[in-house]
Amino acid sequence: MSTIISLQTILWSALAAAAGIGLPVLVLLVWKFKFCRGAKLFPAVVGAVTFVVFAQVLEGVPKAIFFGGGTGVSQYVLTHAWAYTLIGCLLAGVFEEVGRYLAFRFLLKRYTNRRDAVTYGIGHGGIEAILVLGLTAINNIAIAQLVNSGSIETITNGLTGAQLDQVQAQIAAVASFGAANLLLGLAERAIAMTLHISLSVVVFRAVRQRKAGYLGLAVALHALFDVPAALFQCGVLHSTWLVEALLLVLCLGCAAYAKKQYCALQEPEQQTLSDKEES
């Protein structure tokens, strides 16, 4: 391969890596020191771990069955947009929201302040930003270095067919990475983090008030949010900017609803006072 990836492209990838890692850190620091000085950081750690366990590990099992391509079921799913979208979105909604519920119910049962829901959401969405944008950009830089040094040939020489096409497509994507990709990726992560914070508030209310309906609602909202991206992946939608616009609209709707739920949640001491007044 004679492709040479420019220094400018590598710098854009470096900025993307910094943005992917820096965004959640910045949001967490602003939340703790600007808006809520009493916020504890442990819920953010739990949120990050929960995302990795449920979205990256446990969800991977049914994903391999439905999207692995090695069975008749997976072949059907991969060739039918409605099945691809429905199953993919429901898996994401169920695993992440059930994980969120279990985290609040058991790991954070002593964290009963509504601000802990926001902190958890920052951790849950923040680790996703680090993995999806930050680490991907770091991987792109590593690929660029291999290409420019000629070392990539040691990897591609043994590949043929679909595997070689996949590597070549990845190299082409790295070589074309620029400012637009950085802005798009940053916008996508900001939207996703806002959604995770919003859904964390909804699920937190499900736990605090013992109303399973809020958990079901969170699963449905999460699945709905993932629909545009799934339609893009299976070729129904073709514009990434249209997808981001749809995600923004859905995110803002979820955020507005979550804000109402957040305001409706009383703090533990307020709840105790209200109970005494009623008695």
Phi, psi and omega per residue, in radians:
M1 nan 2.301 -3.081
S2 -1.755 0.092 -3.113
T3 -1.107 2.322 3.018
I4 -2.072 2.188 -3.112
I5 -1.615 2.181 -3.014
S6 -1.199 2.751 3.091
L7 -1.105 -0.626 3.125
Q8 -1.067 -0.739 3.111
T9 -1.112 -0.721 3.114
I10 -1.115 -0.656 3.116
L11 -1.156 -0.675 3.081
W12 -1.094 -0.686 3.100
S13 -1.144 -0.657 3.104
A14 -1.122 -0.697 3.078
L15 -1.122 -0.673 3.105
A16 -1.111 -0.706 3.101
A17 -1.095 -0.769 3.119
A18 -1.121 -0.689 -3.139
A19 -1.193 -0.729 -3.128
G20 -1.117 -0.629 3.127
I21 -1.483 -0.648 -3.056
G22 -1.325 -0.558 -3.091
L23 -1.003 -0.947 -3.133
P24 -1.126 -0.610 3.106
V25 -1.115 -0.778 3.135
L26 -1.108 -0.779 3.139
V27 -1.073 -0.752 -3.135
L28 -1.122 -0.742 -3.139
L29 -1.168 -0.725 3.112
V30 -1.120 -0.744 3.126
W31 -1.068 -0.783 -3.054
K32 -1.302 -0.738 -3.003
F33 -1.748 -0.248 3.136
K34 -1.855 -0.792 -3.021
F35 -1.830 -0.503 -3.037
C36 -2.599 1.436 -3.060
R37 -1.149 -0.350 3.136
G38 -1.511 0.003 -3.087
A39 -1.176 2.363 3.056
K40 -1.593 2.604 -3.081
L41 -1.533 -0.273 -3.090
F42 -1.011 -0.731 3.096
P43 -1.001 -0.567 3.104
A44 -1.165 -0.672 3.096
V45 -1.127 -0.767 3.108
V46 -1.085 -0.711 3.121
G47 -1.062 -0.761 3.136
A48 -1.117 -0.800 -3.126
V49 -1.138 -0.709 -3.134
T50 -1.087 -0.722 3.117
F51 -1.070 -0.807 -3.109
V52 -1.081 -0.798 -3.073
V53 -1.176 -0.856 -3.019
F54 -1.489 -0.717 -3.081
A55 -1.492 -0.606 -3.068
Q56 -1.650 -0.579 -3.057
V57 -1.778 -1.132 -3.035
L58 -1.149 -0.730 3.138
E59 -1.150 -0.394 -3.139
G60 -1.143 -0.436 -3.128
V61 -1.166 -1.006 3.097
P62 -1.158 -0.497 3.085
K63 -1.081 -0.706 3.123
A64 -1.116 -0.593 -3.140
I65 -1.254 -0.808 -3.040
F66 -1.481 -0.469 -3.039
F67 -2.120 0.093 -3.090
G68 -1.242 -0.437 3.096
G69 1.461 0.040 -3.086
G70 -1.690 -0.053 -3.118
T71 -2.247 2.948 3.103
G72 -1.112 -0.633 3.137
V73 -1.106 -0.841 -3.105
S74 -1.173 -0.618 3.094
Q75 -1.109 -0.678 3.105
Y76 -1.142 -0.797 -3.114
V77 -1.077 -0.749 -3.081
L78 -1.235 -0.337 -3.110
T79 -1.877 0.081 3.112
H80 -2.260 1.965 -3.029
A81 -1.027 -0.686 -3.089
W82 -1.141 -0.694 3.141
A83 -1.230 -0.730 3.116
Y84 -1.029 -0.806 -3.101
T85 -1.210 -0.843 -3.093
L86 -1.073 -0.891 -3.077
I87 -1.189 -0.779 -3.126
G88 -1.077 -0.772 -3.109
C89 -1.218 -0.703 3.134
L90 -1.176 -0.685 3.108
L91 -1.051 -0.807 3.136
A92 -1.086 -0.781 -3.116
G93 -1.117 -0.828 -3.078
V94 -1.167 -0.887 -3.057
F95 -1.152 -0.804 -3.086
E96 -1.227 -0.703 -3.097
E97 -1.330 -0.620 3.036
V98 -1.142 -0.701 3.067
G99 -1.059 -0.743 3.120
R100 -1.091 -0.754 3.141
Y101 -1.080 -0.821 -3.127
L102 -1.122 -0.616 3.113
A103 -1.116 -0.813 3.109
F104 -1.170 -0.669 -3.037
R105 -1.241 -0.647 -3.016
F106 -2.054 -0.862 -3.074
L107 -1.338 -0.505 -3.089
L108 -2.069 0.532 -3.072
K109 -1.145 -0.364 3.096
R110 -1.582 -0.113 3.124
Y111 -1.716 1.544 -2.990
T112 -1.804 0.065 3.135
N113 -1.476 2.456 -3.092
R114 -1.079 -0.444 3.118
R115 -1.143 -0.432 3.122
D116 -1.172 -0.478 3.092
A117 -1.153 -0.723 3.119
V118 -1.157 -0.774 3.140
T119 -1.065 -0.740 3.087
Y120 -1.038 -0.795 -3.118
G121 -1.064 -0.635 3.093
I122 -1.108 -0.727 3.118
G123 -1.181 -0.729 -3.128
H124 -1.118 -0.874 3.124
G125 -1.327 -0.483 -3.109
G126 -1.197 -0.732 -3.141
I127 -1.185 -0.545 3.064
E128 -1.130 -0.716 3.103
A129 -1.091 -0.711 3.128
I130 -1.124 -0.754 -3.103
L131 -1.265 -0.795 -3.026
V132 -1.341 -0.787 -3.088
L133 -1.693 -0.899 -3.057
G134 -1.123 -0.996 -3.083
L135 -1.232 -0.554 3.073
T136 -1.105 -0.732 3.118
A137 -1.142 -0.675 3.088
I138 -1.107 -0.713 3.087
N139 -1.101 -0.666 3.106
N140 -1.103 -0.677 3.109
I141 -1.119 -0.709 3.125
A142 -1.109 -0.717 3.109
I143 -1.116 -0.733 3.129
A144 -1.055 -0.706 3.126
Q145 -1.144 -0.677 3.103
L146 -1.145 -0.716 3.133
V147 -1.122 -0.850 -3.067
N148 -1.182 -0.485 3.135
S149 -1.551 -0.117 -3.120
G150 1.451 0.018 -3.096
S151 -1.313 -0.314 -3.110
I152 -1.095 -0.416 -3.136
E153 -1.091 -0.527 -3.138
T154 -1.179 -0.381 3.123
I155 -1.580 -0.750 -3.034
T156 -1.409 -0.343 -3.086
N157 -1.053 -0.580 -3.101
G158 -1.598 0.072 -3.076
L159 -1.786 2.575 3.065
T160 -2.471 2.876 3.027
G161 1.051 -2.321 -3.037
A162 -1.109 -0.624 -3.136
Q163 -1.133 -0.757 3.118
L164 -1.150 -0.709 3.110
D165 -1.069 -0.677 -3.134
Q166 -1.135 -0.767 3.134
V167 -1.148 -0.732 3.132
Q168 -1.120 -0.681 3.106
A169 -1.146 -0.660 3.123
Q170 -1.166 -0.717 3.111
I171 -1.131 -0.701 3.107
A172 -1.101 -0.677 3.124
A173 -1.157 -0.710 3.109
V174 -1.115 -0.748 -3.095
A175 -1.167 -0.466 -3.098
S176 -1.697 0.072 -3.103
F177 -1.186 2.274 -3.114
G178 -2.583 -2.817 -3.068
A179 -1.068 -0.706 -3.128
A180 -1.090 -0.708 3.119
N181 -1.138 -0.685 3.114
L182 -1.101 -0.832 -3.131
L183 -1.118 -0.716 3.135
L184 -1.117 -0.785 3.139
G185 -1.134 -0.698 3.134
L186 -1.173 -0.733 3.096
A187 -1.090 -0.739 3.138
E188 -1.067 -0.756 -3.133
R189 -1.224 -0.634 3.094
A190 -1.116 -0.745 3.109
I191 -1.115 -0.793 -3.118
A192 -1.117 -0.703 3.119
M193 -1.119 -0.701 3.098
T194 -1.080 -0.716 3.106
L195 -1.103 -0.789 -3.107
H196 -1.106 -0.665 3.079
I197 -1.135 -0.749 -3.136
S198 -1.096 -0.832 -3.122
L199 -1.182 -0.521 3.087
S200 -1.116 -0.674 3.097
V201 -1.140 -0.737 -3.137
V202 -1.107 -0.814 -3.134
V203 -1.207 -0.618 3.076
F204 -1.018 -0.702 3.108
R205 -1.179 -0.599 3.088
A206 -1.042 -0.677 -3.136
V207 -1.350 -0.824 -3.084
R208 -1.072 -0.728 -3.071
Q209 -1.790 0.063 3.111
R210 0.930 0.878 3.119
K211 -2.122 1.801 -3.072
A212 -1.124 -0.366 -3.135
G213 -1.035 -0.581 3.119
Y214 -1.188 -0.588 3.078
L215 -1.152 -0.790 3.097
G216 -1.050 -0.683 3.115
L217 -1.130 -0.729 3.131
A218 -1.089 -0.713 3.102
V219 -1.073 -0.786 -3.121
A220 -1.132 -0.747 3.141
L221 -1.145 -0.708 3.125
H222 -1.116 -0.797 3.133
A223 -1.082 -0.745 3.130
L224 -1.095 -0.700 -3.140
F225 -1.080 -0.597 -3.084
D226 -1.403 -0.157 -3.074
V227 -1.036 -0.883 -3.119
P228 -0.989 -0.749 -3.139
A229 -1.135 -0.698 3.126
A230 -1.138 -0.701 3.112
L231 -1.141 -0.576 3.073
F232 -1.199 -0.740 -3.106
Q233 -1.127 -0.578 -3.119
C234 -1.686 0.162 2.968
G235 1.554 0.119 3.122
V236 -1.341 -0.763 3.042
L237 -1.789 2.531 -3.045
H238 -2.092 -0.222 -3.090
S239 -1.820 2.113 3.100
T240 -1.163 -0.568 3.136
W241 -1.218 -0.608 3.064
L242 -1.142 -0.738 3.115
V243 -1.044 -0.805 -3.138
E244 -1.131 -0.615 3.107
A245 -1.138 -0.743 3.105
L246 -1.134 -0.716 3.110
L247 -1.103 -0.672 3.131
L248 -1.112 -0.767 3.129
V249 -1.084 -0.817 3.134
L250 -1.119 -0.690 -3.141
C251 -1.123 -0.774 -3.139
L252 -1.106 -0.647 3.077
G253 -1.114 -0.779 3.115
C254 -1.120 -0.693 -3.124
A255 -1.146 -0.711 3.122
A256 -1.108 -0.732 3.108
Y257 -1.149 -0.764 -3.127
A258 -1.113 -0.609 3.114
K259 -1.082 -0.710 3.089
K260 -1.113 -0.727 3.122
Q261 -1.143 -0.662 3.129
Y262 -1.119 -0.784 3.141
C263 -1.175 -0.503 -3.124
A264 -1.361 -0.351 3.141
L265 -1.319 2.155 3.072
Q266 -1.499 2.616 3.035
E267 -1.246 2.731 -3.089
P268 -0.919 -0.731 -3.114
E269 -1.210 -0.575 3.096
Q270 -1.203 -0.673 3.131
Q271 -1.122 -0.730 3.120
T272 -1.089 -0.742 3.139
L273 -1.122 -0.715 3.135
S274 -1.130 -0.705 3.119
D275 -1.099 -0.694 -3.134
K276 -1.173 -0.690 -3.126
E277 -1.138 -0.645 -3.137
E278 -1.217 -0.563 3.141
S279 -1.401 nan nan
